[in-house]
């Protein structure tokens, strides 16, 4: 049976077609596997065929001419003698989200601050941000939030967080970039400034540090020396964790796993205290919108693009094998969101149905210590993902992020914790830090990916797939046609090539139509998410002003 192969037609003059040399020499075929077809190129360039172990002396060989966009398609007889079913239809697995996700040279993984990570560690860093400040404060801020508001907010925010991660993932594949600032710069054509992204991470780290110390100080005697000792111990622990080179450091990995374990231990204490009726919740001016936005803040995430790039950088760039599910970023993201939802669900239920005792029990001290440990251990991840400021000092590249900014951030944060809680400066600083953290985290998680998606696919010039309609090159029609499979098919070589070309183009157009339908679904999704969160923010501001 004839085996369909894509080969490069050797440019030759018409006088040499009937020569014996041209009939004996035929270009070697380049097989294109049908089971794992790459998705269509979106940059208008022809597909790149990877040829390994090719020497410089073979630059003029007929194989390399397959990169030419004017190359024709011919039928080459398969000498193996094994019948094969040729199917030009594509299956559902062919358009998988990771099948054609081969890292290309233009995919700027070298710009990311996260090195190559295995899937287990990527899952760790995808799950860890969900079990931090938002989940720990939901019990207090969302106190007596009805379940008719709490449960829908929990599931909607979880779905929106997973959807936002998928939008980031699609933007990274579409624009071939793994850095947030690079995508923003390419979208809005602005100058490359990473200071804004660094400020977002700094505010988030400062909020976690100050909250962790604030949870511990009420249980200490009003002794300045003892308070100073606690602050120094917490600051030293955070500084030790920030000394790791990257998220691949063993100390950071151990601290992240330990933070998840401490959260599970805190949740166990909360469940036990609620069952025994000794769960003490501090008085807080809670409201419906504060509880909803706290749940939304729980599912805020960062470092999605670097984690995706670090996962894909570990794959073989020339492998055409199907990507296992364990290396699928979509699967890891959905699994992390599902685990976080299950771990936060009891907290939302306990906040709606409180069982508060009259006096504070010893279990409250244990739960506060565990929550403070969870926040301290989870500070290393945002600290190490702060973008490096490209500032040259004394003709040398010094990482000011780790040598200057991180120590100053730790010192200033814990210095504010030395003031007593009734202090006006402490209350004002905590209010400003909390409001800024909430605003930046919510906007960067739920709004920014939608705005970038709309800007890239609506206002910028689209990247089209162009199928060139080049005339078929003539090929020899000597008497050796029966030996190469043309006679058995009953078609002339020109007609057979035309059929193959038409089939491949039909397959490409069908694949484009499927991609277009998916694009429409994602466009509708980003507009819906943008509208829902914009309406919620407007209603919350109106409720705040009416007070």
C-alpha positions as CSV (number, residue, x, y, z in Angstrom):
1,X,0.0,0.0,0.0
2,X,1.2,3.5,-0.7
3,X,2.4,5.3,2.4
4,X,1.7,9.1,2.4
5,X,4.9,11.0,3.0
6,X,5.9,14.7,2.7
7,X,9.0,15.1,0.6
8,X,10.9,18.0,-0.9
9,X,10.7,18.0,-4.7
10,X,14.2,18.6,-6.2
11,X,14.3,21.5,-8.5
12,X,15.6,20.3,-11.9
13,X,15.3,21.4,-15.4
14,X,12.8,19.8,-17.8
15,X,15.6,18.3,-19.9
16,X,16.8,16.1,-17.0
17,X,13.5,14.5,-16.2
18,X,13.9,11.6,-18.6
19,X,17.6,11.0,-17.9
20,X,18.6,7.7,-16.3
21,X,20.2,9.5,-13.5
22,X,17.0,11.3,-12.5
23,X,15.0,8.1,-12.6
24,X,17.4,6.2,-10.3
25,X,17.7,9.0,-7.7
26,X,14.7,9.8,-5.7
27,X,14.5,12.1,-2.7
28,X,14.3,10.4,0.7
29,X,10.9,10.8,2.4
30,X,10.3,12.6,5.6
31,X,7.5,10.8,7.5
32,X,5.0,12.9,9.3
33,X,3.3,10.8,12.1
34,X,-0.5,10.8,12.0
35,X,-1.2,9.8,15.6
36,X,0.4,12.9,17.2
37,X,0.0,15.7,14.8
38,X,1.3,19.1,15.9
39,X,-1.2,21.9,16.1
40,X,-1.2,24.5,13.3
41,X,1.4,27.2,13.4
42,X,-0.1,30.6,14.3
43,X,2.6,32.8,13.1
44,X,2.2,32.3,9.3
45,X,5.4,30.4,8.9
46,X,5.6,26.9,7.6
47,X,6.0,24.0,10.0
48,X,9.6,23.2,11.0
49,X,10.7,19.6,10.5
50,X,13.4,18.6,12.9
51,X,16.2,16.5,11.4
52,X,18.7,15.1,13.9
53,X,22.3,14.2,13.3
54,X,22.6,16.3,10.2
55,X,26.0,17.3,9.1
56,X,27.1,20.4,7.3
57,X,27.8,18.4,4.2
58,X,24.2,17.6,3.8
59,X,22.9,21.1,3.5
60,X,22.2,20.7,-0.2
61,X,20.6,17.3,0.1
62,X,17.0,16.8,-1.0
63,X,15.9,16.2,2.6
64,X,16.6,19.7,3.7
65,X,14.6,21.2,0.9
66,X,11.4,20.1,2.7
67,X,11.7,23.3,4.7
68,X,10.8,25.1,1.5
69,X,7.2,26.4,1.4
70,X,7.0,25.6,-2.3
71,X,7.7,21.9,-1.7
72,X,5.2,19.5,-3.4
73,X,3.6,16.4,-2.0
74,X,4.1,13.1,-3.7
75,X,3.2,9.5,-3.0
76,X,6.1,7.2,-2.2
77,X,5.7,3.4,-2.1
78,X,6.2,1.8,1.3
79,X,8.6,-1.1,0.8
80,X,7.8,-2.7,4.2
81,X,4.9,-4.6,2.7
82,X,2.8,-4.1,5.9
83,X,-0.7,-2.8,5.2
84,X,-1.5,0.4,7.0
85,X,-4.7,2.2,7.3
86,X,-4.2,5.8,6.1
87,X,-6.7,8.1,7.8
88,X,-6.7,11.8,7.1
89,X,-9.3,12.5,9.8
90,X,-8.0,13.7,13.2
91,X,-9.1,12.2,16.5
92,X,-10.0,13.9,19.6
93,X,-6.6,13.2,21.2
94,X,-4.8,14.8,18.3
95,X,-5.8,18.3,19.4
96,X,-4.8,17.7,23.0
97,X,-3.6,20.6,25.1
98,X,-0.1,19.2,25.5
99,X,0.4,17.0,22.4
100,X,1.9,19.7,20.3
101,X,3.2,21.7,23.1
102,X,6.8,21.2,22.2
103,X,9.1,23.9,23.5
104,X,10.3,25.9,20.6
105,X,13.5,28.0,20.5
106,X,11.5,31.2,20.6
107,X,9.7,30.2,23.8
108,X,11.6,32.3,26.2
109,X,12.0,29.9,29.1
110,X,15.5,31.4,29.9
111,X,13.8,34.5,31.1
112,X,11.9,32.8,33.9
113,X,13.1,32.9,37.5
114,X,12.0,29.3,38.1
115,X,14.3,26.5,36.9
116,X,13.2,23.2,35.5
117,X,10.9,21.5,38.0
118,X,9.3,18.0,38.1
119,X,5.5,17.7,38.1
120,X,5.3,17.0,41.8
121,X,7.0,20.3,42.7
122,X,4.9,22.2,40.1
123,X,1.8,20.8,41.8
124,X,3.2,21.9,45.2
125,X,3.7,25.5,44.1
126,X,0.3,25.5,42.4
127,X,-1.5,24.4,45.6
128,X,0.5,26.2,48.2
129,X,-0.7,29.8,47.5
130,X,-4.4,28.7,48.1
131,X,-3.7,27.6,51.7
132,X,-2.3,30.8,53.0
133,X,-3.6,34.2,54.2
134,X,-7.1,34.0,52.5
135,X,-8.0,30.6,53.8
136,X,-6.7,31.3,57.3
137,X,-8.7,34.6,57.7
138,X,-11.9,33.3,56.2
139,X,-13.0,31.9,59.5
140,X,-12.8,35.4,61.0
141,X,-13.7,37.8,58.2
142,X,-16.5,35.6,56.8
143,X,-18.0,35.1,60.2
144,X,-21.8,34.3,59.9
145,X,-21.7,34.6,56.1
146,X,-24.8,32.6,55.0
147,X,-24.1,29.4,53.1
148,X,-26.3,30.7,50.2
149,X,-23.6,33.3,49.6
150,X,-20.5,31.4,50.9
151,X,-20.8,28.2,48.9
152,X,-21.5,29.8,45.5
153,X,-18.7,32.3,46.1
154,X,-16.3,29.4,47.0
155,X,-17.1,27.3,43.9
156,X,-17.3,30.3,41.5
157,X,-14.0,31.7,42.7
158,X,-12.4,28.2,42.4
159,X,-13.7,27.8,38.8
160,X,-12.6,31.4,38.0
161,X,-9.1,30.8,39.3
162,X,-8.7,27.6,37.2
163,X,-10.1,29.5,34.2
164,X,-7.6,32.3,34.7
165,X,-4.7,29.9,34.9
166,X,-5.9,28.3,31.6
167,X,-6.1,31.8,30.0
168,X,-2.5,32.5,31.1
169,X,-1.5,29.1,29.7
170,X,-3.1,29.8,26.3
171,X,-1.5,33.3,26.2
172,X,1.9,31.7,26.9
173,X,1.5,29.2,24.1
174,X,0.1,31.8,21.7
175,X,2.7,34.5,22.3
176,X,5.6,32.0,23.0
177,X,6.6,33.8,26.1
178,X,6.7,32.7,29.7
179,X,7.1,36.0,31.5
180,X,4.2,38.2,32.6
181,X,6.0,41.5,31.9
182,X,7.0,40.2,28.4
183,X,3.4,39.4,27.6
184,X,2.2,42.8,28.9
185,X,4.9,44.6,27.0
186,X,4.0,42.8,23.7
187,X,0.3,43.4,24.3
188,X,0.4,47.1,25.0
189,X,3.8,47.9,23.4
190,X,5.1,49.6,26.4
191,X,8.6,49.8,27.8
192,X,9.8,46.8,29.8
193,X,9.5,47.7,33.5
194,X,9.5,45.0,36.1
195,X,9.3,47.3,39.1
196,X,5.5,47.1,39.1
197,X,5.5,43.3,39.3
198,X,8.1,43.4,42.0
199,X,6.0,45.8,44.1
200,X,3.1,43.4,43.9
201,X,5.2,40.5,45.3
202,X,6.6,42.8,48.0
203,X,3.2,43.9,49.3
204,X,2.0,40.3,49.3
205,X,5.1,39.2,51.3
206,X,4.7,42.1,53.7
207,X,1.1,41.2,54.4
208,X,1.9,37.6,55.2
209,X,4.8,38.5,57.5
210,X,2.9,41.1,59.4
211,X,-0.2,38.9,59.8
212,X,1.9,35.9,61.0
213,X,3.5,38.0,63.8
214,X,0.1,39.7,64.6
215,X,-1.4,36.2,65.3
216,X,1.3,35.4,67.8
217,X,1.7,38.7,69.7
218,X,-1.7,38.6,71.5
219,X,-0.6,35.4,73.3
220,X,2.6,36.9,74.6
221,X,3.0,39.0,77.7
222,X,3.3,42.8,77.2
223,X,7.1,42.6,77.4
224,X,9.1,44.4,74.8
225,X,12.1,42.1,75.1
226,X,9.9,39.0,74.5
227,X,8.2,40.6,71.6
228,X,11.5,41.6,70.1
229,X,12.7,38.0,70.5
230,X,9.7,36.7,68.6
231,X,10.1,39.2,65.9
232,X,13.8,38.4,65.5
233,X,13.1,34.7,65.4
234,X,10.4,35.1,62.7
235,X,12.5,37.5,60.7
236,X,15.5,35.1,60.9
237,X,13.4,32.2,59.7
238,X,12.0,34.1,56.7
239,X,15.5,35.4,55.8
240,X,16.9,31.9,56.0
241,X,14.2,30.6,53.6
242,X,14.8,33.6,51.2
243,X,18.5,32.6,50.9
244,X,17.5,29.8,48.5
245,X,18.6,30.3,45.0
246,X,15.3,29.4,43.4
247,X,12.1,27.4,44.0
248,X,14.1,24.3,43.2
249,X,16.1,24.7,46.5
250,X,15.5,21.9,49.0
251,X,14.9,24.3,51.9
252,X,12.1,26.0,49.9
253,X,10.5,22.7,48.8
254,X,10.7,21.4,52.4
255,X,9.2,24.7,53.8
256,X,6.4,24.6,51.2
257,X,5.4,21.0,52.0
258,X,5.6,21.8,55.7
259,X,3.3,24.9,55.3
260,X,0.7,22.6,53.7
261,X,1.0,20.1,56.6
262,X,0.7,22.9,59.2
263,X,-2.5,24.2,57.4
264,X,-3.9,20.6,57.5
265,X,-3.0,20.5,61.2
266,X,-4.7,23.9,61.8
267,X,-7.8,22.7,59.9
268,X,-7.8,19.6,62.1
269,X,-7.7,21.8,65.3
270,X,-10.5,23.9,63.9
271,X,-12.7,20.9,63.1
272,X,-12.1,19.5,66.6
273,X,-12.8,22.8,68.3
274,X,-16.0,23.3,66.4
275,X,-17.2,19.8,67.2
276,X,-16.5,20.3,70.9
277,X,-17.9,23.8,71.0
278,X,-14.7,25.5,71.9
279,X,-13.9,27.3,68.6
280,X,-13.3,30.9,69.6
281,X,-13.5,33.5,66.8
282,X,-12.3,37.0,67.4
283,X,-14.8,39.8,67.0
284,X,-14.5,41.4,63.6
285,X,-16.6,43.8,61.7
286,X,-17.5,41.2,59.2
287,X,-19.9,41.8,56.3
288,X,-21.3,39.9,53.3
289,X,-19.0,41.5,50.8
290,X,-15.9,41.2,53.0
291,X,-16.6,37.5,53.3
292,X,-17.1,37.1,49.6
293,X,-13.9,39.0,48.7
294,X,-11.9,37.1,51.3
295,X,-13.0,33.8,49.7
296,X,-12.0,35.3,46.3
297,X,-8.7,36.3,47.7
298,X,-8.2,32.7,48.9
299,X,-8.0,31.5,45.3
300,X,-5.7,34.2,44.1
301,X,-2.6,32.8,42.4
302,X,0.7,34.0,41.0
303,X,3.7,32.6,39.2
304,X,1.5,30.7,36.7
305,X,3.6,31.4,33.7
306,X,7.0,30.6,35.2
307,X,5.6,27.4,36.6
308,X,4.2,26.4,33.2
309,X,7.5,27.2,31.6
310,X,9.5,25.2,34.2
311,X,7.2,22.2,33.6
312,X,7.6,22.3,29.8
313,X,11.3,22.9,29.9
314,X,11.8,19.4,31.2
315,X,10.4,17.8,28.1
316,X,12.3,16.5,25.1
317,X,12.1,19.3,22.5
318,X,12.3,16.9,19.6
319,X,10.1,14.1,20.9
320,X,6.8,13.5,19.1
321,X,5.5,11.1,21.8
322,X,2.2,11.9,23.5
323,X,2.7,13.9,26.7
324,X,1.7,11.9,29.8
325,X,-1.1,13.3,32.0
326,X,1.4,13.8,34.8
327,X,3.1,16.5,32.8
328,X,-0.1,18.2,31.7
329,X,-0.3,21.7,33.2
330,X,-4.0,21.7,32.8
331,X,-4.4,18.5,34.9
332,X,-2.0,19.8,37.6
333,X,-3.9,23.1,37.8
334,X,-7.3,21.5,38.0
335,X,-6.1,19.0,40.6
336,X,-4.6,21.7,42.8
337,X,-7.7,23.9,42.6
338,X,-9.9,20.8,43.5
339,X,-7.7,20.0,46.5
340,X,-7.8,23.6,47.7
341,X,-11.6,23.7,47.4
342,X,-11.9,20.6,49.5
343,X,-9.6,22.0,52.2
344,X,-11.3,25.4,52.3
345,X,-14.9,24.1,52.2
346,X,-15.0,23.2,56.0
347,X,-13.8,26.7,56.9
348,X,-16.6,28.3,54.9
349,X,-19.1,26.0,56.6
350,X,-17.8,26.7,60.1
351,X,-17.8,30.5,59.4
352,X,-21.5,30.3,58.5
353,X,-22.4,28.0,61.4
354,X,-20.3,29.2,64.3
355,X,-20.1,27.4,67.6
356,X,-18.4,30.1,69.7
357,X,-17.7,29.6,73.4
358,X,-17.9,32.4,76.0
359,X,-14.2,32.4,76.8
360,X,-11.0,31.8,74.9
361,X,-9.7,28.2,75.3
362,X,-6.2,26.8,74.9
363,X,-7.1,25.4,71.4
364,X,-7.3,28.9,70.1
365,X,-3.6,29.4,71.0
366,X,-2.7,26.2,69.2
367,X,-4.6,27.1,66.1
368,X,-3.1,30.6,66.0
369,X,0.4,29.2,66.3
370,X,-0.2,26.8,63.5
371,X,-1.7,29.5,61.3
372,X,1.3,31.8,62.0
373,X,3.7,28.9,61.1
374,X,1.8,28.3,57.9
375,X,2.2,31.9,56.8
376,X,5.9,32.1,57.7
377,X,6.8,28.9,55.9
378,X,4.8,30.0,52.8
379,X,6.6,33.3,52.5
380,X,9.6,31.9,50.7
381,X,7.7,31.3,47.4
382,X,6.6,34.9,46.8
383,X,10.0,36.2,48.0
384,X,11.9,34.1,45.5
385,X,9.6,34.9,42.6
386,X,10.1,38.6,42.9
387,X,11.4,39.8,39.4
388,X,15.0,40.7,39.4
389,X,15.6,44.4,38.9
390,X,18.2,44.8,36.1
391,X,20.4,47.4,37.8
392,X,24.1,47.4,37.4
393,X,26.3,48.4,40.3
394,X,30.0,49.0,39.9
395,X,30.1,47.3,36.5
396,X,28.7,44.0,37.9
397,X,25.3,42.5,37.8
398,X,24.1,42.4,41.5
399,X,20.8,40.9,42.3
400,X,19.4,43.7,44.4
401,X,16.3,41.7,45.0
402,X,18.0,39.2,47.3
403,X,20.8,41.5,48.6
404,X,18.9,44.6,49.4
405,X,15.1,44.5,48.8
406,X,14.3,41.3,50.6
407,X,16.3,42.1,53.8
408,X,14.8,45.6,54.0
409,X,11.3,44.2,53.4
410,X,11.7,41.7,56.2
411,X,13.1,44.3,58.6
412,X,10.4,46.9,57.9
413,X,7.6,44.3,58.1
414,X,8.6,42.9,61.5
415,X,9.5,46.3,62.8
416,X,5.9,47.4,62.5
417,X,4.9,44.4,64.6
418,X,6.8,45.7,67.6
419,X,4.2,48.4,68.1
420,X,1.3,47.4,70.4
421,X,-2.0,46.5,68.7
422,X,-3.9,49.7,69.8
423,X,-1.3,51.8,68.1
424,X,-2.7,54.1,65.5
425,X,0.3,53.6,63.2
426,X,0.0,49.9,63.4
427,X,-3.7,49.9,62.6
428,X,-3.3,52.3,59.7
429,X,-0.4,50.4,58.2
430,X,-2.2,47.1,58.4
431,X,-5.3,48.6,56.8
432,X,-3.3,50.1,53.9
433,X,-1.3,46.9,53.4
434,X,-4.4,44.7,53.5
435,X,-6.4,46.9,51.1
436,X,-3.4,47.1,48.7
437,X,-2.8,43.4,48.8
438,X,-6.5,42.5,48.2
439,X,-6.8,44.9,45.3
440,X,-3.6,43.9,43.5
441,X,-4.2,40.2,44.1
442,X,-7.8,40.2,42.9
443,X,-7.0,42.3,39.8
444,X,-4.0,40.3,38.8
445,X,-5.8,36.9,39.2
446,X,-9.3,37.5,37.8
447,X,-9.1,40.7,35.7
448,X,-5.6,41.0,34.1
449,X,-5.7,37.7,32.1
450,X,-9.1,38.6,30.7
451,X,-8.0,42.0,29.7
452,X,-4.8,40.7,28.0
453,X,-6.8,38.0,26.2
454,X,-9.2,40.5,24.9
455,X,-6.5,42.9,23.9
456,X,-4.4,40.3,22.1
457,X,-7.2,38.6,20.2
458,X,-9.4,41.7,19.5
459,X,-7.4,44.8,19.1
460,X,-4.1,43.4,17.8
461,X,-3.5,42.1,14.3
462,X,-4.3,38.4,14.3
463,X,-1.8,35.7,13.5
464,X,-3.2,33.8,10.6
465,X,-2.4,30.5,9.0
466,X,-1.7,30.9,5.3
467,X,-1.8,27.8,3.0
468,X,0.2,28.7,-0.1
469,X,-1.4,27.7,-3.4
470,X,1.7,26.9,-5.3
471,X,1.6,25.0,-8.6
472,X,2.7,21.4,-8.4
473,X,6.2,20.7,-9.7
474,X,6.5,18.3,-12.6
475,X,7.9,14.8,-11.8
476,X,9.3,12.1,-14.1
477,X,6.7,9.7,-15.5
478,X,9.1,7.0,-16.7
479,X,8.5,3.4,-17.1
480,X,9.5,2.7,-13.6
481,X,6.2,3.9,-12.3
482,X,5.1,0.3,-11.6
483,X,7.9,-0.1,-9.2
484,X,7.0,2.9,-7.1
485,X,3.4,2.2,-6.5
486,X,1.8,4.6,-9.0
487,X,0.5,1.8,-11.2
488,X,-1.1,-0.1,-8.4
489,X,-3.1,3.0,-7.4
490,X,-4.5,3.5,-10.9
491,X,-3.6,7.3,-10.7
492,X,-1.1,9.3,-12.5
493,X,1.6,10.9,-10.3
494,X,0.3,14.4,-10.8
495,X,-3.3,13.4,-9.9
496,X,-2.1,11.4,-6.8
497,X,-0.1,14.4,-5.6
498,X,-3.1,16.7,-6.1
499,X,-5.3,14.3,-4.1
500,X,-2.8,14.2,-1.2
501,X,-2.3,18.0,-1.2
502,X,-6.1,18.5,-1.2
503,X,-6.6,16.0,1.7
504,X,-3.9,17.6,3.8
505,X,-5.3,21.1,3.2
506,X,-8.7,19.9,4.0
507,X,-7.4,18.5,7.3
508,X,-5.7,21.8,8.0
509,X,-8.8,23.8,7.4
510,X,-10.9,21.4,9.6
511,X,-8.4,21.8,12.4
512,X,-8.6,25.6,12.0
513,X,-12.4,25.5,12.3
514,X,-12.1,23.5,15.5
515,X,-9.6,26.0,16.9
516,X,-11.9,28.8,15.9
517,X,-14.8,27.3,17.8
518,X,-12.6,26.9,20.9
519,X,-11.5,30.5,20.5
520,X,-15.1,31.6,20.5
521,X,-15.8,29.7,23.7
522,X,-12.7,31.2,25.5
523,X,-13.7,34.7,24.2
524,X,-17.2,34.3,25.7
525,X,-15.7,33.0,29.0
526,X,-13.3,35.9,29.5
527,X,-16.0,38.5,28.8
528,X,-18.3,36.7,31.3
529,X,-15.7,36.6,34.0
530,X,-14.7,40.2,33.4
531,X,-18.3,41.3,33.6
532,X,-19.1,39.3,36.8
533,X,-16.1,40.5,38.8
534,X,-16.6,44.1,37.6
535,X,-20.3,44.0,38.7
536,X,-19.3,42.5,42.1
537,X,-16.7,45.2,42.6
538,X,-19.2,47.9,41.7
539,X,-21.8,46.6,44.1
540,X,-19.2,46.3,46.9
541,X,-18.1,49.9,46.4
542,X,-21.7,51.1,46.4
543,X,-22.3,49.2,49.6
544,X,-19.2,50.7,51.2
545,X,-20.2,54.2,50.2
546,X,-23.8,53.8,51.4
547,X,-22.4,53.2,54.9
